[in-house]
Amino acid sequence: MKNLSPIRFVRKRKSLIAVAAAALVLAVCGLAFRRASAPSIPTTEARLGDFVDYVSVRGTIQAVRSIQLTAPSVGTDLQIIKLVPTGSVVKKGDVVAQFDPSTLKRTLEQKQSELRSADAEIEHTRAEGRLTQEQQATDLLQGRFDVDRAKLDASKQEILSEIDGAENRLKVADAEQKLKELQQKETSGKSSAEADINAKKHKREKALFDVQKIERQIASLTLRAPSDGMVTLLPNYRVRNWMTGGAAPDFKEGDRAWPGAGVVEIPDLGSVRLSAHVDESDRGQMKLDQSAEIRIDAVAGKQFRGSVANISPLAKLDYSTFPFAKNFDIDLQLLESDPAIRPGMSASGRIATEKIPNSIMVSSQAVFDKDGRSMVYVLRGSSFEERAVQVSRRTKNEMLIASGLRAGERVALRNPTQEKPESR
């Protein structure tokens, strides 16, 4: 390659610098133009995916299974001296409520005294029986001795007169008769002693039964959690607060509960459902085991998986609105658990009723109604192109586009034809 002269080299270098500077100026101008002409209207992208049609419901969290603890039936009203507050999490066997046992304890002391008295009476009767039997045994031994002696005297009749012999024979008969009477008295004495002891035993059994009954009653005054769960206090219907429309307040310490009154309820947190209502227009889309998404107001930022567990076959009138609407009860089973979940919490659910794969979807805000047609505004460079689309399905947030739009195209979220020009 030939070497350029210094003058030509300088001229060529200046030419290259001028070309580069011109290109840089054009690029900057183009970028500035593009920035100046870029639309200020927000846009969104039409995406390809699975379109899921769903029905939204609103309700409260409830436990399917719960155990109610009631005041024991001890024949009188009982005062509550200990009560675990609503919302307390308890383990199986924990004390959740306790009633005043002072009256029953006094009765127990009385019955225990009667039991001790019955034991003493039995022991006294047995002691008297032993003394009587010992005396009867002595008398019986003496009777046998008298019979033997009378027989011995009667054996001497050969050497005695006939009158003395007859007298001795009579004495033998008398001694034998007396022995028989003593034997019968011993037998009847034993039977009488046994009967007396049995009567005292029945009296003791009655006293022991009373003691055991009261001990069971005292034990029933302590209500324990039959399983793990969360305490919910029930209303005391004997107390009415007319300042709040006559609503009954929950039981509290110091209240008196009647026998059989429900005081505490412990729901099973492993069987939690969202109980809600669905409009009759949506009832036909509901099926058992349909998947659902559940959001609980008090558990922010978390979504729970669920499924349709129960649908009422009969409609009920909703008197909270006018005109009265017909709704169906529906239960959504939570398939996930969380320690923060409590019965009574407000929650919402979305039930997936239909899934259409490979669908073109766009935000509901990007479709506008114009002269009875659905329109979108597709971004083309620095301007928007008005285009009619066919919407086949829609939800609250998304629309399924059957035709008129391709995946990846960006569309306006506000109608550009209604945008006011910026003032200069």
C-alpha positions, 0 to 999 in steps of 0.5 A: 500500500502506498503511503499517503502524503501528509496533506492528503492524510490530513484531508481524509481524516477531516472527511471521516470526522465530518461523516462521523459527526453528521451520523452522530447528529442524525442519531441524536435528532432521531432519538430526540424525535422518537422521544418527543413523538413517543405516546404518553398513553399507557399500554399493555401486551396481548399475551398467549396463555390459558384463559380461565373463566371464573366466578367470584364469591364472598363469605366467611371462614368456618370450621366443618367440625367443631366440639361444643363444651357444655355446662355439666348437669349437676342440678343447679346453676353454676358460676364460671370462675375461669374462662379462656378468652375467644381466639386462644389456641389450646392443646388437647387436655388444656383447661378452657373453663372451670365452674365454682365447686364449693357447694359440691365440695361441702356436699362431698364432705357430708357424704364422705362422713356418711361413708365413714359412719357406715364403715364404723357401723359395719365394724361395730356390728361385726364386733357384736356378732363375734361376741354373740357367737363366742357366747353362743359357742360357750353356751353350746359347749355347756349344753353338750356337757349337761347332756353328757352328764345327764346321760351319765346319771341316767346310766346308774338306773340299775342301782337307783330307785325307779323314781330316780331313774325316771327323773334322770331320764327326764333330765337327759331329755331336758338337756338334749332339748336345751342343746337343740335350742342352743344349736338353733339359736346359734344358727339363727344368730349367725343368720341374723348377724349376716343379715344385719351386716348385709344391711349395713353394707347396703347402706355403705354402698349407697354412701360410696355411690353418693361420694363417687357421684359427687366426685365425678360431678366435681371433675365435670366442673372443669372443661378440658379441650378434647382436641387441639383447636381455637376457643370460641366463646358462645353467647349467654342467652340469659343476658340481653344487651338492649343497647346493641339491639338485644344481642346476647353477649358471650359468656365471661368469668362470673356468669352463671350457666344453666345445666347443658348450656353451651359455653365454649366451642372448639372448631377443628382448624384442619377442616376449614372452609369458605362458606359463601353464596353464589347467584342462581345465574352462576349456579349452572357453572358450578361443579364439585371439585372445581379448583378455586383460589381463596384470599383471606382478608386478615391473611394479607399477601397470601393466596390459598388453593381450594376446591368446591366441596359442597353446593346446595341443591336448593336456592334460598332468598337473600333478604339483605338485598331488594329485590330479593335475590335467589342464592345457592350456598356453596362451600370451598374447602381450603387445601392449605393451612395457616396458623393465622386462619381463624373461623369467622374471618372474611374471605373471597374466592375465585372458582375456575369454571372453564379453562381454554388453552392457547388463548390470546388475552388482553386486559379488560381496560384495553377493550373499548366499546364503539358503535356497538363494536369492541375496539382496541388501539394497537401501537404502531410506531409513535401512533395507535391504530384503531382495530375491531376485535371479537371478544368471546369470553370475558372476566372482571380483569381479562378478555379472551380475543377470538380474532383481530389481535395477535400475541405480543402486540401492544394496545392502549389502556386508555382511548387515544382518541379521547386524549386531550392534546398537550398545551405548549 
